[in-house]
């Protein structure tokens, strides 16, 4: 059970990194697109939205450098319920658009507040206190501002924000320019926050709220003429790996808790069975929840096997039947189901199981 990852490559920088290798990541190449660097033209916005229209807001989205942070607006526009927008950034991104009203990396949070009816509240964490003073009062009315200075003190604002909104889901946006130069290298001025500090804040967020999805930006624009270019790439690759692993772990744990809750509360037998099968095969052997789901599957062994045959999940089918030790009558019943759904791999396995029980007769079945 893994959170879906989308890599949105505009500058070509991700080709220099490998943190995503071996992961279930979808690559979107925008390197030939114009009208997207810092500002997004209407034509570019239309094309980007078309490219991501079949992708969900859930999971983890890597957005390239902070020049493209406005992409967060497009992902949040997919959310169709009230939600909170939590932004970790060294800048407020609440400036008024400068050029012809174009959406920009410096105005996207403001534009979200003005245009997205589902945003209940925004929390921006990390900019210097003076940066918030430059924002419009009308915009700040919908914002919980937590400055760089506030982060160094007690977290009363943060805890109050989480407490009053614990029943509202969150979309998380993280710009790595909030981090120190020791942790990451971006193409914008940076804060002085460590990864361990961010990790602590995210732990509190996931502990209190349900996170719908997340995005990460803050790559360094490719510059092979820079003496520190290779060092920058290596540092960013390392921090991306840490951030990806942290978010993937938190989102997966959250999904598992949600499934466990639905399983315990639902009265729908089909939904209960589907969740039990998913969780049983996802959990590690030593996890006590695996035993509990196994007990449930033992009680509903026949419909569980028939569902696996129908879906042609034959690896799981093999494991479940060997663990439950089906008798000959059950194997005959399952063979009929396998024939009905044209699952030849299951038919062969079930015939082998019959033979092992000594109940196989050569003329009894035709494949």
C-alpha beads as a LAMMPS data file, in Angstrom:
LAMMPS data file: protein, C-alpha beads

367 atoms
366 bonds

1 atom types
1 bond types

-500.0 500.0 xlo xhi
-500.0 500.0 ylo yhi
-500.0 500.0 zlo zhi

Masses

1 110.0

Atoms # bond

1 1 1 0.000 0.000 0.000
2 1 1 1.911 3.036 -1.263
3 1 1 0.996 6.673 -1.775
4 1 1 0.974 7.518 -5.487
5 1 1 3.847 9.804 -6.491
6 1 1 3.806 12.229 -9.435
7 1 1 7.005 13.885 -10.710
8 1 1 6.336 17.150 -12.622
9 1 1 9.569 17.982 -14.452
10 1 1 9.806 21.509 -15.884
11 1 1 13.490 22.425 -15.613
12 1 1 15.030 19.001 -16.234
13 1 1 16.494 18.914 -12.725
14 1 1 14.842 15.634 -11.750
15 1 1 16.834 13.837 -14.435
16 1 1 19.911 14.690 -12.329
17 1 1 18.437 13.002 -9.237
18 1 1 17.448 9.427 -8.425
19 1 1 15.434 9.584 -5.179
20 1 1 12.353 8.358 -7.063
21 1 1 14.000 5.317 -8.676
22 1 1 12.418 2.051 -7.635
23 1 1 9.292 3.916 -6.575
24 1 1 5.841 3.754 -8.138
25 1 1 6.133 7.247 -9.629
26 1 1 4.435 8.783 -12.659
27 1 1 6.676 11.096 -14.673
28 1 1 5.209 14.156 -16.406
29 1 1 7.612 15.936 -18.773
30 1 1 6.937 19.669 -19.189
31 1 1 10.472 20.670 -20.191
32 1 1 9.407 21.934 -23.636
33 1 1 6.532 24.044 -22.323
34 1 1 6.743 27.849 -22.446
35 1 1 4.984 30.451 -20.325
36 1 1 5.512 28.548 -17.083
37 1 1 8.658 29.867 -15.368
38 1 1 7.573 31.824 -12.251
39 1 1 4.430 33.003 -14.083
40 1 1 1.841 30.792 -15.728
41 1 1 0.040 31.986 -18.845
42 1 1 -3.585 31.035 -19.413
43 1 1 -2.554 28.800 -22.324
44 1 1 0.017 26.970 -20.184
45 1 1 -2.461 26.610 -17.317
46 1 1 -4.993 25.031 -19.648
47 1 1 -2.424 22.559 -20.981
48 1 1 -1.123 21.599 -17.516
49 1 1 -4.645 21.009 -16.228
50 1 1 -5.374 18.830 -19.251
51 1 1 -2.255 16.742 -18.525
52 1 1 -3.246 16.132 -14.890
53 1 1 -7.028 15.892 -15.293
54 1 1 -7.094 12.127 -14.706
55 1 1 -4.734 12.282 -11.715
56 1 1 -5.979 12.554 -8.155
57 1 1 -5.032 15.159 -5.558
58 1 1 -4.090 12.374 -3.152
59 1 1 -0.539 11.064 -2.926
60 1 1 2.697 13.047 -3.274
61 1 1 3.471 15.536 -6.044
62 1 1 6.978 16.838 -6.744
63 1 1 6.702 20.227 -8.483
64 1 1 10.300 21.094 -9.482
65 1 1 11.744 24.406 -8.213
66 1 1 9.874 27.060 -6.243
67 1 1 9.322 28.841 -9.577
68 1 1 6.478 26.368 -10.139
69 1 1 4.893 26.422 -6.684
70 1 1 1.708 27.769 -8.289
71 1 1 1.051 24.168 -9.412
72 1 1 -0.296 23.565 -5.903
73 1 1 -3.318 25.649 -6.899
74 1 1 -4.157 23.219 -9.705
75 1 1 -3.953 20.197 -7.398
76 1 1 -6.099 21.808 -4.693
77 1 1 -8.747 22.724 -7.264
78 1 1 -9.435 18.993 -7.601
79 1 1 -10.595 18.739 -3.967
80 1 1 -14.399 18.778 -3.748
81 1 1 -14.937 19.147 0.004
82 1 1 -14.002 21.676 2.706
83 1 1 -10.289 21.455 3.535
84 1 1 -7.351 23.267 5.108
85 1 1 -4.309 24.396 3.149
86 1 1 -1.096 24.069 5.181
87 1 1 1.984 25.631 3.572
88 1 1 5.580 25.349 4.797
89 1 1 7.542 28.051 2.961
90 1 1 10.134 30.761 3.490
91 1 1 7.776 33.149 1.643
92 1 1 4.083 33.937 2.097
93 1 1 3.217 33.441 -1.604
94 1 1 0.345 35.883 -0.956
95 1 1 1.499 38.765 -3.146
96 1 1 -0.822 40.389 -5.627
97 1 1 -0.086 39.209 -9.171
98 1 1 2.314 41.644 -10.866
99 1 1 2.150 40.977 -14.608
100 1 1 -1.263 41.231 -16.285
101 1 1 -2.849 39.380 -13.388
102 1 1 -1.007 36.153 -14.253
103 1 1 -0.860 33.414 -11.641
104 1 1 2.648 33.231 -10.177
105 1 1 4.762 31.372 -7.664
106 1 1 4.474 34.433 -5.411
107 1 1 0.688 34.872 -5.634
108 1 1 -0.764 31.368 -5.688
109 1 1 -1.806 31.180 -2.003
110 1 1 -3.632 34.504 -2.354
111 1 1 -5.348 33.250 -5.512
112 1 1 -6.411 30.052 -3.732
113 1 1 -7.964 32.062 -0.897
114 1 1 -9.857 34.281 -3.346
115 1 1 -11.066 31.590 -5.741
116 1 1 -11.366 28.236 -3.948
117 1 1 -14.668 28.014 -2.064
118 1 1 -13.642 24.773 -0.344
119 1 1 -10.660 26.258 1.513
120 1 1 -11.806 26.777 5.091
121 1 1 -8.535 28.190 6.386
122 1 1 -4.884 28.515 5.396
123 1 1 -1.864 28.120 7.653
124 1 1 1.417 29.498 6.300
125 1 1 4.473 28.465 8.299
126 1 1 8.027 29.773 7.950
127 1 1 8.266 33.277 6.433
128 1 1 9.858 36.072 8.489
129 1 1 7.362 38.081 10.534
130 1 1 7.895 41.163 8.363
131 1 1 6.700 39.265 5.274
132 1 1 3.202 38.875 6.713
133 1 1 3.021 42.640 7.311
134 1 1 3.193 43.118 3.535
135 1 1 0.062 41.001 2.945
136 1 1 -3.442 42.439 2.528
137 1 1 -5.510 42.442 5.714
138 1 1 -8.500 40.942 3.890
139 1 1 -6.387 37.968 2.818
140 1 1 -4.846 37.470 6.267
141 1 1 -8.325 37.146 7.784
142 1 1 -8.424 33.611 6.430
143 1 1 -4.814 32.797 7.378
144 1 1 -3.075 31.532 10.499
145 1 1 0.398 33.056 10.057
146 1 1 3.253 31.302 11.852
147 1 1 6.481 33.169 11.257
148 1 1 10.069 31.964 11.307
149 1 1 10.385 33.677 14.692
150 1 1 7.229 31.948 15.992
151 1 1 8.656 28.563 15.017
152 1 1 11.504 29.098 17.470
153 1 1 9.106 29.734 20.350
154 1 1 6.193 27.760 21.745
155 1 1 3.761 26.339 19.186
156 1 1 0.574 27.743 20.716
157 1 1 -0.750 29.103 17.375
158 1 1 -0.032 25.808 15.633
159 1 1 -1.652 23.707 18.332
160 1 1 -4.720 25.980 18.410
161 1 1 -5.007 25.723 14.620
162 1 1 -4.836 21.915 14.751
163 1 1 -7.227 21.617 17.688
164 1 1 -9.997 23.724 16.188
165 1 1 -9.651 22.020 12.794
166 1 1 -9.019 18.384 13.698
167 1 1 -12.164 17.258 11.857
168 1 1 -11.208 19.078 8.642
169 1 1 -8.895 17.337 6.120
170 1 1 -5.653 18.987 4.998
171 1 1 -3.739 19.526 1.778
172 1 1 -0.039 19.961 2.557
173 1 1 2.419 22.003 0.486
174 1 1 6.131 22.057 1.335
175 1 1 8.669 24.389 -0.270
176 1 1 12.185 23.315 0.650
177 1 1 13.309 26.940 0.805
178 1 1 12.062 26.885 4.397
179 1 1 15.050 24.630 5.136
180 1 1 18.583 25.691 5.965
181 1 1 21.389 25.568 3.410
182 1 1 22.744 22.616 5.341
183 1 1 19.578 20.645 4.546
184 1 1 18.735 21.774 0.992
185 1 1 19.809 24.064 -1.848
186 1 1 17.140 26.062 -3.666
187 1 1 17.139 28.962 -6.127
188 1 1 15.438 31.283 -3.611
189 1 1 16.550 32.808 -0.308
190 1 1 16.187 30.195 2.411
191 1 1 15.159 29.841 6.024
192 1 1 17.050 28.098 8.802
193 1 1 14.783 25.160 9.651
194 1 1 16.261 21.666 9.947
195 1 1 14.701 18.511 8.521
196 1 1 14.227 17.181 12.060
197 1 1 12.160 20.257 12.926
198 1 1 9.982 19.825 9.834
199 1 1 9.604 16.157 10.707
200 1 1 8.304 17.092 14.161
201 1 1 5.784 19.565 12.748
202 1 1 4.545 17.035 10.193
203 1 1 4.222 14.372 12.873
204 1 1 1.910 16.683 14.820
205 1 1 -0.082 17.473 11.670
206 1 1 -0.641 13.817 10.773
207 1 1 -1.460 12.992 14.404
208 1 1 -4.278 15.546 14.504
209 1 1 -5.617 15.786 10.943
210 1 1 -6.348 13.641 7.902
211 1 1 -3.997 14.674 5.088
212 1 1 -5.614 14.415 1.657
213 1 1 -2.420 14.850 -0.344
214 1 1 0.885 16.698 -0.437
215 1 1 3.282 18.424 -2.776
216 1 1 6.971 19.304 -2.558
217 1 1 8.933 21.953 -4.456
218 1 1 12.237 23.767 -3.991
219 1 1 14.657 22.175 -6.423
220 1 1 17.670 24.175 -7.560
221 1 1 17.558 25.340 -11.163
222 1 1 20.094 23.284 -13.170
223 1 1 23.333 25.254 -13.492
224 1 1 26.347 23.242 -14.581
225 1 1 28.540 26.363 -14.459
226 1 1 28.172 26.600 -10.687
227 1 1 31.114 25.215 -8.713
228 1 1 28.696 23.757 -6.152
229 1 1 26.288 22.286 -8.750
230 1 1 27.064 18.624 -8.045
231 1 1 26.983 19.207 -4.299
232 1 1 23.614 20.974 -4.635
233 1 1 22.175 18.064 -6.618
234 1 1 23.414 15.488 -4.114
235 1 1 22.068 17.448 -1.156
236 1 1 18.654 17.952 -2.759
237 1 1 18.468 14.335 -3.852
238 1 1 19.154 13.240 -0.271
239 1 1 16.555 15.563 1.282
240 1 1 13.962 14.616 -1.359
241 1 1 14.463 10.974 -0.438
242 1 1 13.962 11.772 3.257
243 1 1 10.868 13.868 2.597
244 1 1 9.388 11.297 0.203
245 1 1 9.944 8.441 2.664
246 1 1 8.464 10.450 5.533
247 1 1 5.350 11.488 3.608
248 1 1 4.877 8.045 2.075
249 1 1 5.103 6.436 5.519
250 1 1 2.689 8.921 7.094
251 1 1 0.153 8.722 4.250
252 1 1 0.292 4.925 4.219
253 1 1 -0.169 4.667 7.993
254 1 1 -3.066 7.091 7.743
255 1 1 -4.726 5.046 5.001
256 1 1 -4.268 1.875 7.021
257 1 1 -5.912 3.442 10.078
258 1 1 -8.778 4.604 7.896
259 1 1 -9.278 1.118 6.440
260 1 1 -9.155 -0.481 9.886
261 1 1 -11.798 1.978 11.068
262 1 1 -14.075 1.351 8.081
263 1 1 -13.664 -2.411 8.529
264 1 1 -14.729 -2.245 12.174
265 1 1 -17.678 0.073 11.503
266 1 1 -19.162 -0.992 8.166
267 1 1 -22.144 -3.321 7.951
268 1 1 -21.600 -4.015 4.249
269 1 1 -20.311 -7.576 3.910
270 1 1 -18.686 -7.042 0.496
271 1 1 -16.783 -3.951 1.640
272 1 1 -15.705 -5.702 4.831
273 1 1 -14.394 -8.670 2.851
274 1 1 -12.472 -6.494 0.353
275 1 1 -10.788 -4.566 3.164
276 1 1 -9.947 -7.764 5.043
277 1 1 -8.234 -9.236 1.972
278 1 1 -6.311 -6.033 1.268
279 1 1 -5.114 -5.613 4.844
280 1 1 -4.316 -9.302 5.408
281 1 1 -1.884 -9.409 2.493
282 1 1 -0.404 -5.959 3.197
283 1 1 0.405 -6.527 6.865
284 1 1 3.592 -8.164 8.068
285 1 1 3.389 -11.588 9.658
286 1 1 4.322 -10.307 13.118
287 1 1 1.601 -7.634 13.111
288 1 1 -1.222 -8.738 15.403
289 1 1 -3.762 -7.129 13.061
290 1 1 -2.844 -9.707 10.400
291 1 1 -3.998 -12.463 12.750
292 1 1 -7.294 -10.644 13.381
293 1 1 -7.970 -10.232 9.668
294 1 1 -6.953 -13.860 9.162
295 1 1 -9.582 -14.972 11.672
296 1 1 -12.221 -13.030 9.768
297 1 1 -11.129 -14.558 6.449
298 1 1 -11.305 -18.010 8.004
299 1 1 -14.970 -17.349 8.776
300 1 1 -15.584 -16.099 5.225
301 1 1 -13.161 -18.411 3.470
302 1 1 -15.405 -19.412 0.541
303 1 1 -16.422 -15.879 -0.582
304 1 1 -12.845 -14.673 -0.009
305 1 1 -11.392 -17.323 -2.339
306 1 1 -14.129 -16.798 -4.925
307 1 1 -13.393 -13.061 -4.953
308 1 1 -9.670 -13.691 -5.499
309 1 1 -10.458 -16.110 -8.341
310 1 1 -12.792 -13.584 -9.957
311 1 1 -10.178 -10.792 -9.701
312 1 1 -7.433 -13.212 -10.847
313 1 1 -5.260 -12.375 -7.853
314 1 1 -3.724 -15.829 -8.023
315 1 1 -0.675 -15.236 -5.855
316 1 1 -2.927 -14.245 -2.962
317 1 1 -5.270 -17.117 -3.816
318 1 1 -2.417 -19.617 -3.528
319 1 1 -1.285 -18.235 -0.183
320 1 1 -4.768 -18.169 1.324
321 1 1 -5.713 -21.715 0.286
322 1 1 -2.432 -23.179 1.525
323 1 1 -2.848 -21.418 4.868
324 1 1 -6.481 -22.456 5.332
325 1 1 -6.040 -26.030 3.996
326 1 1 -9.199 -26.395 1.895
327 1 1 -10.806 -29.845 1.692
328 1 1 -11.730 -31.650 -1.529
329 1 1 -15.339 -30.429 -1.608
330 1 1 -14.217 -26.824 -1.342
331 1 1 -11.562 -27.339 -4.014
332 1 1 -14.213 -28.751 -6.376
333 1 1 -16.387 -25.699 -5.725
334 1 1 -13.476 -23.344 -6.329
335 1 1 -12.603 -25.163 -9.561
336 1 1 -16.102 -24.483 -10.878
337 1 1 -15.668 -20.808 -10.008
338 1 1 -12.288 -20.708 -11.777
339 1 1 -13.838 -22.258 -14.911
340 1 1 -16.748 -19.792 -14.733
341 1 1 -14.392 -16.792 -14.739
342 1 1 -11.879 -18.248 -17.191
343 1 1 -9.032 -18.195 -14.673
344 1 1 -6.816 -20.960 -16.063
345 1 1 -3.916 -20.307 -13.698
346 1 1 -6.260 -20.827 -10.749
347 1 1 -7.655 -23.997 -12.363
348 1 1 -4.168 -25.504 -12.671
349 1 1 -3.292 -24.634 -9.074
350 1 1 -6.569 -26.048 -7.724
351 1 1 -6.142 -29.284 -9.703
352 1 1 -2.651 -29.620 -8.211
353 1 1 -4.121 -29.132 -4.750
354 1 1 -6.719 -31.841 -5.453
355 1 1 -3.980 -34.189 -6.601
356 1 1 -2.028 -33.502 -3.425
357 1 1 -5.104 -34.508 -1.430
358 1 1 -5.398 -37.712 -3.454
359 1 1 -8.711 -36.671 -4.956
360 1 1 -7.619 -35.912 -8.497
361 1 1 -9.166 -37.979 -11.317
362 1 1 -7.787 -37.337 -14.773
363 1 1 -11.157 -37.364 -16.571
364 1 1 -12.999 -35.288 -14.017
365 1 1 -11.983 -31.891 -15.408
366 1 1 -11.215 -30.413 -18.777
367 1 1 -9.223 -27.181 -18.948

Bonds

1 1 1 2
2 1 2 3
3 1 3 4
4 1 4 5
5 1 5 6
6 1 6 7
7 1 7 8
8 1 8 9
9 1 9 10
10 1 10 11
11 1 11 12
12 1 12 13
13 1 13 14
14 1 14 15
15 1 15 16
16 1 16 17
17 1 17 18
18 1 18 19
19 1 19 20
20 1 20 21
21 1 21 22
22 1 22 23
23 1 23 24
24 1 24 25
25 1 25 26
26 1 26 27
27 1 27 28
28 1 28 29
29 1 29 30
30 1 30 31
31 1 31 32
32 1 32 33
33 1 33 34
34 1 34 35
35 1 35 36
36 1 36 37
37 1 37 38
38 1 38 39
39 1 39 40
40 1 40 41
41 1 41 42
42 1 42 43
43 1 43 44
44 1 44 45
45 1 45 46
46 1 46 47
47 1 47 48
48 1 48 49
49 1 49 50
50 1 50 51
51 1 51 52
52 1 52 53
53 1 53 54
54 1 54 55
55 1 55 56
56 1 56 57
57 1 57 58
58 1 58 59
59 1 59 60
60 1 60 61
61 1 61 62
62 1 62 63
63 1 63 64
64 1 64 65
65 1 65 66
66 1 66 67
67 1 67 68
68 1 68 69
69 1 69 70
70 1 70 71
71 1 71 72
72 1 72 73
73 1 73 74
74 1 74 75
75 1 75 76
76 1 76 77
77 1 77 78
78 1 78 79
79 1 79 80
80 1 80 81
81 1 81 82
82 1 82 83
83 1 83 84
84 1 84 85
85 1 85 86
86 1 86 87
87 1 87 88
88 1 88 89
89 1 89 90
90 1 90 91
91 1 91 92
92 1 92 93
93 1 93 94
94 1 94 95
95 1 95 96
96 1 96 97
97 1 97 98
98 1 98 99
99 1 99 100
100 1 100 101
101 1 101 102
102 1 102 103
103 1 103 104
104 1 104 105
105 1 105 106
106 1 106 107
107 1 107 108
108 1 108 109
109 1 109 110
110 1 110 111
111 1 111 112
112 1 112 113
113 1 113 114
114 1 114 115
115 1 115 116
116 1 116 117
117 1 117 118
118 1 118 119
119 1 119 120
120 1 120 121
121 1 121 122
122 1 122 123
123 1 123 124
124 1 124 125
125 1 125 126
126 1 126 127
127 1 127 128
128 1 128 129
129 1 129 130
130 1 130 131
131 1 131 132
132 1 132 133
133 1 133 134
134 1 134 135
135 1 135 136
136 1 136 137
137 1 137 138
138 1 138 139
139 1 139 140
140 1 140 141
141 1 141 142
142 1 142 143
143 1 143 144
144 1 144 145
145 1 145 146
146 1 146 147
147 1 147 148
148 1 148 149
149 1 149 150
150 1 150 151
151 1 151 152
152 1 152 153
153 1 153 154
154 1 154 155
155 1 155 156
156 1 156 157
157 1 157 158
158 1 158 159
159 1 159 160
160 1 160 161
161 1 161 162
162 1 162 163
163 1 163 164
164 1 164 165
165 1 165 166
166 1 166 167
167 1 167 168
168 1 168 169
169 1 169 170
170 1 170 171
171 1 171 172
172 1 172 173
173 1 173 174
174 1 174 175
175 1 175 176
176 1 176 177
177 1 177 178
178 1 178 179
179 1 179 180
180 1 180 181
181 1 181 182
182 1 182 183
183 1 183 184
184 1 184 185
185 1 185 186
186 1 186 187
187 1 187 188
188 1 188 189
189 1 189 190
190 1 190 191
191 1 191 192
192 1 192 193
193 1 193 194
194 1 194 195
195 1 195 196
196 1 196 197
197 1 197 198
198 1 198 199
199 1 199 200
200 1 200 201
201 1 201 202
202 1 202 203
203 1 203 204
204 1 204 205
205 1 205 206
206 1 206 207
207 1 207 208
208 1 208 209
209 1 209 210
210 1 210 211
211 1 211 212
212 1 212 213
213 1 213 214
214 1 214 215
215 1 215 216
216 1 216 217
217 1 217 218
218 1 218 219
219 1 219 220
220 1 220 221
221 1 221 222
222 1 222 223
223 1 223 224
224 1 224 225
225 1 225 226
226 1 226 227
227 1 227 228
228 1 228 229
229 1 229 230
230 1 230 231
231 1 231 232
232 1 232 233
233 1 233 234
234 1 234 235
235 1 235 236
236 1 236 237
237 1 237 238
238 1 238 239
239 1 239 240
240 1 240 241
241 1 241 242
242 1 242 243
243 1 243 244
244 1 244 245
245 1 245 246
246 1 246 247
247 1 247 248
248 1 248 249
249 1 249 250
250 1 250 251
251 1 251 252
252 1 252 253
253 1 253 254
254 1 254 255
255 1 255 256
256 1 256 257
257 1 257 258
258 1 258 259
259 1 259 260
260 1 260 261
261 1 261 262
262 1 262 263
263 1 263 264
264 1 264 265
265 1 265 266
266 1 266 267
267 1 267 268
268 1 268 269
269 1 269 270
270 1 270 271
271 1 271 272
272 1 272 273
273 1 273 274
274 1 274 275
275 1 275 276
276 1 276 277
277 1 277 278
278 1 278 279
279 1 279 280
280 1 280 281
281 1 281 282
282 1 282 283
283 1 283 284
284 1 284 285
285 1 285 286
286 1 286 287
287 1 287 288
288 1 288 289
289 1 289 290
290 1 290 291
291 1 291 292
292 1 292 293
293 1 293 294
294 1 294 295
295 1 295 296
296 1 296 297
297 1 297 298
298 1 298 299
299 1 299 300
300 1 300 301
301 1 301 302
302 1 302 303
303 1 303 304
304 1 304 305
305 1 305 306
306 1 306 307
307 1 307 308
308 1 308 309
309 1 309 310
310 1 310 311
311 1 311 312
312 1 312 313
313 1 313 314
314 1 314 315
315 1 315 316
316 1 316 317
317 1 317 318
318 1 318 319
319 1 319 320
320 1 320 321
321 1 321 322
322 1 322 323
323 1 323 324
324 1 324 325
325 1 325 326
326 1 326 327
327 1 327 328
328 1 328 329
329 1 329 330
330 1 330 331
331 1 331 332
332 1 332 333
333 1 333 334
334 1 334 335
335 1 335 336
336 1 336 337
337 1 337 338
338 1 338 339
339 1 339 340
340 1 340 341
341 1 341 342
342 1 342 343
343 1 343 344
344 1 344 345
345 1 345 346
346 1 346 347
347 1 347 348
348 1 348 349
349 1 349 350
350 1 350 351
351 1 351 352
352 1 352 353
353 1 353 354
354 1 354 355
355 1 355 356
356 1 356 357
357 1 357 358
358 1 358 359
359 1 359 360
360 1 360 361
361 1 361 362
362 1 362 363
363 1 363 364
364 1 364 365
365 1 365 366
366 1 366 367
